[in-house]
Amino acid sequence: MKSCQFDINLSVPRMRSLRVNGMSSCFRLEEIYWRLLDEIAARAGVSVSTLVSSWARYVDLRYGGVPNLSSFIRICCLVHLCEHESDSLPLLSGLMSADKQGSDRTY
């Protein structure tokens, strides 16, 4: 199993403005989440704004929205890691297999 190098700078919150579904929004997320968002968006070939807009549209249409979009973004980042990096992270693989039993959500 890979070891994780802790960097305190990854826990520092940072504000960033994004255009989400046509509206300018400001989010305060820890640096680790901004880096994850940048990487997820790059792999998908879209901007971070486009990625977050698609997640926001999904949750709006499927569940009627969420009270805290910043928290939802954090959860989406973690779900993405669990679903796409679980081969190299056995703990996440176990969490996702337990979670998928009876789950019908898609991100």
C-alpha positions as CSV (number, residue, x, y, z in Angstrom):
1,M,0.0,0.0,0.0
2,K,1.3,3.5,-0.8
3,S,2.1,5.7,2.0
4,C,0.6,9.2,2.2
5,Q,3.0,12.2,2.5
6,F,1.2,14.7,4.7
7,D,1.4,18.3,3.6
8,I,-0.2,20.8,6.0
9,N,-0.7,23.2,3.1
10,L,-3.3,20.8,1.6
11,S,-5.6,21.6,4.6
12,V,-5.5,25.3,4.1
13,P,-8.9,26.6,2.9
14,R,-8.9,28.8,-0.2
15,M,-11.7,30.8,-1.8
16,R,-12.3,30.4,-5.5
17,S,-15.0,31.8,-7.8
18,L,-16.6,29.5,-10.3
19,R,-19.4,30.0,-12.7
20,V,-22.0,27.3,-11.8
21,N,-24.8,26.9,-14.3
22,G,-24.4,30.5,-15.4
23,M,-24.2,32.0,-12.0
24,S,-21.0,33.2,-10.4
25,S,-20.5,31.4,-7.1
26,C,-17.7,31.6,-4.5
27,F,-16.5,28.4,-2.8
28,R,-14.2,27.9,0.2
29,L,-12.6,24.5,0.0
30,E,-9.4,23.1,1.3
31,E,-6.5,23.0,-1.1
32,I,-6.6,19.2,-1.4
33,Y,-10.1,19.5,-2.9
34,W,-9.1,22.2,-5.4
35,R,-6.3,20.0,-6.6
36,L,-8.7,17.0,-6.9
37,L,-11.2,19.1,-8.8
38,D,-8.5,20.3,-11.2
39,E,-7.4,16.7,-11.8
40,I,-10.9,15.3,-12.2
41,A,-11.8,18.1,-14.6
42,A,-8.6,17.7,-16.6
43,R,-9.2,13.9,-16.9
44,A,-12.7,14.6,-18.1
45,G,-11.5,17.3,-20.6
46,V,-13.7,20.0,-19.0
47,S,-13.2,23.1,-16.8
48,V,-13.7,22.9,-13.1
49,S,-16.8,25.2,-13.6
50,T,-18.2,22.8,-16.1
51,L,-17.6,19.8,-13.8
52,V,-19.1,21.4,-10.8
53,S,-22.1,22.6,-12.9
54,S,-22.8,19.1,-14.0
55,W,-22.7,17.8,-10.4
56,A,-24.9,20.7,-9.3
57,R,-27.4,20.0,-12.1
58,Y,-27.4,16.3,-11.2
59,V,-28.2,16.9,-7.6
60,D,-30.8,19.5,-8.4
61,L,-32.7,17.3,-10.8
62,R,-32.3,14.1,-8.8
63,Y,-32.7,15.3,-5.3
64,G,-34.0,18.9,-5.5
65,G,-30.6,20.4,-4.5
66,V,-28.5,20.3,-1.4
67,P,-28.2,22.9,1.3
68,N,-24.4,23.2,1.1
69,L,-22.9,22.8,-2.4
70,S,-19.3,23.1,-0.9
71,S,-20.0,19.9,1.2
72,F,-21.5,18.2,-1.8
73,I,-18.3,19.0,-3.9
74,R,-16.2,17.5,-1.2
75,I,-18.3,14.3,-1.2
76,C,-18.2,14.1,-5.0
77,C,-14.4,14.3,-4.9
78,L,-14.2,11.5,-2.3
79,V,-16.7,9.4,-4.3
80,H,-14.6,9.9,-7.4
81,L,-11.5,8.8,-5.6
82,C,-13.3,5.7,-4.2
83,E,-14.7,4.7,-7.6
84,H,-11.6,5.4,-9.7
85,E,-8.6,4.9,-7.4
86,S,-9.9,2.0,-5.3
87,D,-7.5,-0.6,-6.9
88,S,-4.6,1.2,-5.3
89,L,-6.4,2.1,-2.1
90,P,-7.8,-1.1,-0.6
91,L,-9.6,0.7,2.3
92,L,-11.6,2.8,-0.2
93,S,-12.4,-0.3,-2.2
94,G,-13.9,-1.9,0.9
95,L,-15.9,1.2,1.7
96,M,-17.3,1.5,-1.8
97,S,-18.3,-2.2,-2.0
98,A,-20.2,-1.9,1.3
99,D,-21.8,1.4,0.1
100,K,-22.9,0.0,-3.3
101,Q,-25.2,-2.6,-1.7
102,G,-28.6,-1.1,-2.1
103,S,-27.4,2.2,-3.6
104,D,-28.8,3.6,-6.8
105,R,-26.8,6.8,-7.1
106,T,-24.6,7.9,-9.9
107,Y,-22.1,10.8,-10.0
